[in-house]
Amino acid sequence: MSQKSIKKNSVYSMLKMGSSILFPLITFPYISRVLLTENIGKINFGLSIVSYFSLIASLGITTYAIRECSGVRDNKEELSGMASQIFSINIITTIIAYLALLVTLICYKKLENYRVLIVIQSLSILAVTLGADWLNSAIEDFKFITIRSVMFQVVSLLLMFIFVHKPEDYIKYAVINLISSTGASVTNIWYRRRYCRVRFTLHIKWNQHMMPIFYLFVMTLAQTVFNSVDSTMLGLMHGDYEVGIYSAAHKMSNMIAQLVTSLLWVIMPRMSYYFVEKRYKDVNRLLRKILGFNILLGLPCVVGCFVVAKDIILVASDSAFIEAAPILQILMIGYVFSLFGGNFLGNAILLPSKQEKYYMIVCCMTAIVNVVGNYFLIPIFGAKAAAGTTAMCSLFILVLLLFKVDKRIKVERVGALIFSPLIGCVGIIAVCMACKGIDDLWIRFAFSLVGSVSVYLLIQILLKNELVSEILETVKWKIKKQK
C-alpha cells in the first residue's frame, strides 16, 4: 500500500476522533444542566462498573486481532480462519463477562440502585463483540468506520434533545449514549462480509493465541484500573458529587487524548508489518511522524487547557462543576508524561513489536501504585487526589518504558520536533492571558480559542515545522492538480 493511503486514513481517523470530541462538547453543557451533578455521577459510576466487565469480554483481543489479521489480510482464506478464531474467543469471553456481571449485581447490595442503569450500559459489551470492528482496522478501512460513527452520533444528538429534558431522564440518556457508542458496531455484522467470512468455531489454536492475548488482557486490565478506578473509588469513598466533578475534568482530558492518539490506530497495522519484516528504517520514519504529530497537537492542547481550565469547565458545564478546574490542570500535567510514555513508547513501539509482556508488567505495577495512592489520599483530598495519583503514575510509566526501547529504534533530531511547538505554546499563553480582561465568558473563551489556534499555526508556519510544511505542500500540490 502506498504512503498516500496512510495520509487518507489519518484524515479519516482524525475526523472520527474529532466528531467524538465535538459530540460531547455539544452534549455535555446541555446534559450537565439538565441531569445535574448527581445524575452525571451516576452515569459515570455505572460506566466505570461496566468497564471492568467489558475488559473481561474484550480480553485484550482488539489490539491482538488488528496486529495478527493485518499480517494475513492479503489471503482471504487465512484471514477468514484467523478472524473466526479470534471472534470465537471473544464470544466465549463475553459470555463469561455477562455471567460475572449477573453475579455481581445480585450479590453486591450497594449496586441495587444502579442495576437498571448498569444493565443498559452493559449492552455495549455485546454490541462491540458482535461487531468485531478490529477487522475493519486490520483492513485499514477507516473511511467506513468514520462515516458510520458520525452518522450514529448525529442521530444520538437529535434523540438527546428530543427525549432528555429533566434530571429523571438519565436512564434515557444512558440508552441514547448506547446508540451513539455501539450502533456503528452493529452495522459491521453485515458490512464485514465483503472482507471475509467471520463465524463462530470451536476449532481454535489455543496455544497460538492465548499467551499473547493473556499478556494484552492483563495489560488492558491494568490500564482500565488505571483509568476507571478513580471514579469507582471516589463513588465508594466520597459519593456521586466527587465523581461528577472528577468526571467533568476527566472527560475534557480524555477528549484530547483521543484526538492525539487518532493516528496510532492508523499506523499500527503498518507498523506491525514493518517490525515483522525488520524494516527498521521504515519503522523509524513512521515513529518520527507519530512523535512529531503527538508533540505538534498534544503540547498546545495541554498548555491551552491548563491556562483556561476554569473557562473550559464553565463553558462545557456550569458553575456547579467549577471545582473541576484544578482537577483538569492536574490531569493535563499527567498527560504530558503520557504523551511520551504510554502513547508513544508503549502503544507505538512496544505493542507493534510484540513486547506486550514487558508493557503488561509496567501497567500492572502502575495500577497497583494508583489504587494504593487513591486508598490513602482520596479520603483526605477527594477528586484532586485521584487526579494527582493519575499524573504521578503517568510519569512512572514513562520512566519504566524508557528502559525497554530497542537500540535499533532511533528517532533523529527530536529537538527539531519540539522547538517550534514550544515557541507556539508561549504564544498560546500570551493570547490567553491577554483575553483574561474580557468579562463575558463566551466571548473570552472564543477569543482565547481562535486567537491561540491562529497564533500557534502562524508560528509553526514561520518556523517551518516539518509536519505543517508537509501538509501545506500536499495542499498546494492538490490545488495545482485540480487546476
C-alpha positions in Angstrom: 0.0 0.0 0.0 1.2 3.5 -0.7 2.1 6.3 1.6 -0.9 8.1 0.2 -3.3 5.6 1.8 -1.8 6.3 5.2 -2.4 10.0 4.8 -6.1 9.4 3.8 -6.6 7.0 6.7 -5.1 9.5 9.0 -7.5 12.2 7.9 -10.5 9.7 8.3 -9.2 8.7 11.8 -8.8 12.3 12.8 -12.3 13.2 11.5 -13.7 10.3 13.6 -11.9 11.4 16.7 -12.8 15.0 16.0 -16.5 14.1 15.9 -16.1 12.0 19.1 -14.7 15.1 20.7 -17.3 17.5 19.2 -20.2 15.4 20.2 -19.5 15.6 24.0 -18.7 19.3 23.6 -22.1 19.8 22.2 -24.0 17.5 24.6 -22.2 17.9 27.9 -23.2 21.5 28.6 -26.8 20.6 27.9 -26.7 17.3 29.8 -24.9 18.7 32.8 -27.5 21.4 33.3 -30.4 19.0 32.8 -29.3 15.9 34.7 -27.3 17.9 37.3 -24.1 16.8 39.1 -25.5 13.8 41.0 -27.1 12.1 38.0 -23.9 12.7 35.9 -22.1 11.0 38.7 -24.5 8.0 38.5 -24.0 7.7 34.7 -20.2 7.7 35.1 -20.2 5.4 38.1 -22.3 2.9 36.1 -19.8 3.2 33.2 -16.9 2.6 35.5 -18.5 -0.6 36.7 -19.3 -1.8 33.2 -15.8 -1.1 32.0 -14.4 -3.9 34.2 -16.7 -6.5 32.7 -16.1 -5.0 29.2 -12.5 -5.7 29.9 -13.2 -9.4 30.7 -15.1 -9.6 27.4 -12.5 -7.9 25.2 -9.6 -9.8 26.9 -7.1 -7.6 25.0 -8.4 -9.1 21.8 -8.7 -5.8 19.8 -5.0 -5.0 19.7 -4.1 -8.6 19.1 -6.7 -9.0 16.3 -5.5 -5.9 14.5 -1.9 -7.0 14.7 -2.5 -10.6 13.6 -5.2 -10.0 11.0 -3.2 -7.3 9.3 -0.4 -9.8 8.6 -2.7 -12.2 6.6 -5.2 -9.7 5.1 -4.0 -10.4 1.5 -5.1 -14.0 1.8 -8.9 -14.2 2.2 -8.9 -17.8 3.4 -6.2 -17.2 6.0 -7.9 -14.0 7.1 -11.3 -15.8 7.5 -9.6 -18.5 9.6 -7.7 -16.1 11.8 -10.7 -13.7 12.2 -13.1 -16.6 13.0 -10.9 -18.0 15.7 -10.4 -14.6 17.4 -14.1 -13.8 17.1 -15.0 -17.1 18.7 -12.6 -16.5 21.6 -14.3 -13.1 22.0 -17.8 -14.7 22.1 -16.7 -17.1 24.9 -15.1 -14.3 27.0 -18.3 -12.2 26.5 -20.5 -15.0 27.9 -18.1 -15.2 30.9 -18.3 -11.4 31.4 -22.1 -11.4 31.5 -22.2 -14.3 34.0 -19.8 -12.4 36.2 -21.8 -9.2 35.9 -25.0 -11.1 36.8 -23.4 -12.5 40.0 -22.1 -9.0 40.9 -25.4 -7.3 40.5 -27.2 -10.0 42.6 -24.6 -10.2 45.4 -23.4 -6.7 45.8 -26.2 -4.8 47.5 -24.7 -1.3 47.1 -25.3 -1.6 43.4 -29.0 -2.2 43.8 -30.0 1.3 42.9 -27.8 1.2 39.8 -28.9 -2.2 38.4 -31.2 -0.9 35.6 -28.6 1.7 34.5 -25.7 -0.8 34.5 -27.7 -3.4 32.6 -28.5 -0.9 29.9 -24.9 0.3 29.7 -23.6 -3.3 29.6 -25.3 -3.9 26.3 -22.3 -2.1 24.7 -20.3 -5.2 25.5 -22.4 -7.5 23.4 -22.6 -5.0 20.5 -18.8 -4.5 20.4 -18.2 -8.2 20.4 -20.6 -9.0 17.6 -19.4 -6.0 15.5 -15.7 -7.1 15.5 -14.6 -3.6 14.5 -11.0 -4.7 14.8 -11.4 -6.4 11.4 -12.0 -3.0 9.7 -8.9 -1.6 11.4 -6.8 -4.5 10.2 -8.0 -4.0 6.7 -7.4 -0.2 7.1 -11.0 0.6 6.0 -11.1 3.8 8.1 -13.5 5.5 5.7 -16.4 3.3 6.6 -15.5 3.4 10.3 -15.6 7.2 10.2 -18.8 7.6 8.1 -20.9 5.3 10.2 -19.6 6.7 13.5 -20.5 10.2 12.6 -24.0 9.2 11.4 -24.8 7.5 14.7 -23.5 10.4 16.7 -25.8 12.8 14.8 -28.8 10.5 15.3 -27.9 10.3 19.1 -27.6 14.1 19.3 -31.1 14.5 17.9 -32.5 11.9 20.2 -31.0 13.6 23.2 -32.6 16.9 22.5 -35.9 15.2 21.9 -36.1 12.9 24.9 -33.9 14.3 27.7 -35.4 17.2 29.5 -35.3 16.6 33.2 -33.0 15.0 35.8 -35.1 11.8 35.9 -34.3 11.3 32.2 -30.8 10.0 33.0 -31.9 6.4 32.0 -33.0 7.7 28.6 -29.6 9.4 28.3 -27.9 6.1 29.0 -29.9 4.5 26.2 -29.0 7.3 23.8 -25.3 7.0 24.7 -25.5 3.3 24.0 -26.8 4.1 20.5 -24.1 6.6 19.9 -21.2 4.4 21.0 -22.3 0.9 19.7 -24.8 1.5 16.9 -22.0 1.6 14.4 -20.6 -1.7 15.7 -23.9 -3.5 15.0 -23.8 -2.4 11.3 -20.5 -4.1 10.9 -22.1 -7.5 11.3 -23.3 -7.2 7.7 -20.6 -4.9 6.3 -17.6 -7.1 7.2 -18.7 -9.9 4.8 -17.0 -8.1 2.0 -13.6 -8.8 3.6 -14.1 -12.4 4.7 -16.4 -14.9 6.4 -16.4 -14.5 10.2 -18.2 -17.2 12.1 -18.2 -19.0 15.4 -15.9 -22.0 15.6 -14.6 -24.4 18.2 -11.5 -25.2 16.1 -9.3 -22.7 17.8 -5.5 -22.8 18.0 -5.4 -22.0 21.7 -1.6 -22.4 22.0 -1.0 -19.8 19.4 -3.5 -17.2 20.7 -3.8 -17.4 24.4 -0.4 -16.2 25.7 -0.3 -13.0 23.6 -3.9 -12.4 24.4 -3.3 -13.1 28.1 -0.5 -10.5 28.2 -2.6 -7.9 26.4 -5.6 -8.7 28.7 -3.6 -8.2 31.9 -2.1 -5.0 30.4 -5.5 -3.7 29.4 -6.9 -4.7 32.8 -4.2 -2.7 34.5 -4.9 0.3 32.1 -8.6 0.1 32.8 -8.0 0.0 36.5 -5.7 3.0 36.0 -8.4 4.9 34.1 -11.6 3.8 35.9 -10.6 3.1 39.4 -10.6 6.8 40.2 -14.3 7.2 39.5 -15.1 3.9 41.2 -13.1 4.6 44.4 -14.5 8.2 44.5 -18.0 6.8 44.2 -17.5 4.3 47.0 -15.5 6.6 49.3 -16.9 10.1 48.6 -20.2 9.9 46.8 -21.7 11.0 43.5 -20.7 14.7 43.7 -17.0 14.0 43.7 -17.4 11.5 40.9 -19.4 14.2 39.0 -16.7 16.9 39.2 -13.9 14.4 38.5 -15.8 13.1 35.5 -16.2 16.6 34.1 -12.4 17.1 34.2 -11.6 13.6 33.1 -13.9 13.9 30.1 -12.1 17.0 28.8 -8.7 15.3 29.3 -9.9 12.2 27.6 -11.1 14.1 24.5 -7.6 15.5 24.0 -6.1 12.0 24.4 -8.5 10.5 21.8 -7.6 13.2 19.2 -3.9 13.0 19.7 -3.9 9.1 19.5 -6.1 9.0 16.5 -3.1 8.5 14.2 -1.9 5.5 16.3 -4.6 3.1 15.1 -4.0 4.0 11.5 -0.2 3.3 11.9 -0.4 0.1 14.0 -1.2 -2.4 11.2 1.6 -1.0 9.0 4.0 -0.7 12.0 3.3 -4.3 12.9 4.2 -5.4 9.4 7.4 -3.4 9.3 8.5 -4.9 12.6 7.9 -8.5 11.3 9.9 -7.7 8.2 12.6 -6.0 10.3 12.4 -2.9 8.2 13.7 -0.5 10.9 14.3 2.3 8.5 10.6 2.4 7.8 9.8 1.9 11.4 12.0 4.9 12.4 10.4 7.0 9.7 6.9 6.3 10.9 7.8 6.8 14.5 9.3 10.2 13.8 6.0 11.2 12.2 4.0 9.8 15.2 6.2 11.6 17.7 6.1 14.8 15.7 2.3 14.6 15.5 2.0 14.0 19.3 4.1 17.0 20.1 2.5 19.3 17.5 -1.0 18.6 18.6 -0.6 17.4 22.2 1.6 20.2 23.7 -0.7 23.2 22.7 -3.7 21.3 23.9 -2.1 20.7 27.3 -0.9 24.3 27.7 -4.2 25.8 26.5 -6.3 23.6 28.8 -4.0 24.4 31.8 -4.2 28.2 31.2 -8.0 28.4 30.6 -9.1 25.4 32.7 -11.8 27.3 34.6 -13.3 28.8 31.4 -13.4 25.3 29.8 -15.3 23.8 32.7 -17.8 26.7 32.8 -18.4 26.5 29.0 -18.7 22.7 29.0 -20.9 22.6 32.1 -21.8 25.3 34.6 -20.7 26.9 37.8 -21.7 23.7 39.8 -18.7 22.0 38.2 -16.2 24.8 38.9 -14.2 22.7 41.3 -13.3 20.5 38.3 -10.9 23.2 37.0 -7.9 22.4 39.2 -8.5 18.7 38.7 -8.3 19.3 34.9 -5.0 21.1 35.4 -3.5 18.2 37.3 -4.7 15.7 34.7 -3.0 17.9 32.0 0.3 17.7 33.8 -0.1 13.9 33.8 -1.0 13.9 30.2 2.4 15.4 29.2 4.1 12.3 30.6 1.5 10.0 29.0 2.1 11.8 25.6 5.7 10.5 25.5 5.3 7.4 27.7 2.2 5.2 27.2 1.1 6.8 24.0 4.4 6.7 22.2 6.8 4.3 23.8 4.1 1.8 24.8 1.4 1.9 22.1 3.5 2.9 19.1 6.7 0.8 19.8 6.3 -2.0 22.3 2.9 -3.3 21.1 3.6 -3.5 17.4 7.0 -5.1 18.1 5.3 -7.8 20.2 6.8 -6.7 23.5 3.5 -6.7 25.3 4.8 -8.8 28.2 7.1 -6.0 29.5 4.4 -3.4 28.9 2.0 -5.6 30.8 4.3 -5.7 33.8 4.7 -1.9 33.8 0.9 -1.3 33.6 0.3 -3.8 36.5 2.9 -2.0 38.7 1.3 1.3 37.9 -2.2 0.2 38.5 -1.2 -1.1 42.0 0.5 2.2 42.8 -2.6 4.1 41.6 -5.0 2.0 43.8 -2.8 2.3 46.9 -2.4 6.1 46.4 -6.1 6.5 45.9 -6.9 4.5 49.0 -4.8 6.7 51.3 -5.3 10.1 49.6 -8.9 10.2 48.4 -10.4 10.2 51.9 -8.4 13.4 52.6 -8.2 15.3 49.3 -11.1 13.7 47.2 -11.1 14.2 43.5 -7.8 16.1 43.5 -6.1 13.1 45.0 -7.4 10.9 42.2 -6.1 13.3 39.6 -2.7 13.6 41.4 -2.1 9.8 41.6 -3.0 9.5 37.9 -0.4 12.2 37.0 2.2 10.5 39.2 1.6 7.1 37.6 1.9 8.6 34.1 5.4 9.7 34.9 6.1 6.3 36.4 5.1 4.6 33.1 7.3 6.9 31.1 10.4 6.2 33.2 10.0 2.4 33.1 9.3 2.2 29.4 12.5 4.1 28.5 14.5 1.1 29.7 12.9 -1.2 27.1 13.3 0.7 23.9 15.1 -1.3 21.2 18.5 0.2 20.3 17.6 -0.1 16.6 14.8 2.5 17.3 16.3 5.9 16.5 14.2 9.0 16.2 16.6 11.6 14.9 16.6 15.3 15.7 13.9 15.2 18.4 14.9 18.8 19.4 13.7 20.0 15.9 10.3 18.4 16.5 9.9 20.1 19.9 11.3 23.6 19.2 8.5 25.2 17.2 5.6 23.7 19.2 7.3 25.1 22.4 7.5 28.6 20.9 3.9 28.2 19.8 2.9 27.3 23.3 4.4 30.6 24.5 2.2 32.4 22.0 -0.9 30.5 23.4 -0.1 31.6 26.9 0.3 35.2 25.8 -3.0 35.2 23.9 -4.9 33.6 26.8 -3.5 36.0 29.3 -4.4 38.9 27.1 -8.0 37.7 27.0 -8.3 37.5 30.7 -9.6 41.0 30.9 -12.8 40.2 28.9 -15.8 39.9 31.2 -18.2 37.9 29.1 -17.3 34.1 29.4 -18.3 33.1 25.9 -16.6 36.0 24.2 -13.5 35.5 26.3 -13.4 31.8 25.6 -14.0 32.3 21.8 -11.2 34.9 21.6 -8.8 32.7 23.6 -9.5 29.7 21.4 -9.5 31.3 18.0 -6.5 33.6 18.9 -4.5 30.7 20.3 -5.1 28.5 17.3 -4.2 31.3 14.9 -1.1 32.4 16.7 0.1 28.8 17.1 -0.4 27.9 13.5 1.3 31.1 12.3 4.3 30.4 14.5 4.6 26.8 13.1 4.5 28.2 9.5 7.0 30.9 10.2 9.4 28.4 12.0 8.8 25.8 9.2 7.6 23.0 11.4 8.2 19.7 9.4 4.7 18.3 9.6 2.9 21.6 9.0 5.2 22.3 6.0 4.5 18.8 4.6 0.7 19.3 4.9 0.9 22.7 3.2 2.9 21.3 0.3 0.4 18.5 -0.1 -2.5 21.0 -0.2 -0.6 23.2 -2.7 0.0 20.1 -4.9 -3.6 19.1 -4.9 -4.8 22.6 -5.7 -2.4 22.7 -8.7 -3.5 19.3 -9.8 -7.2 20.4 -9.8 -6.3 23.4 -12.0 
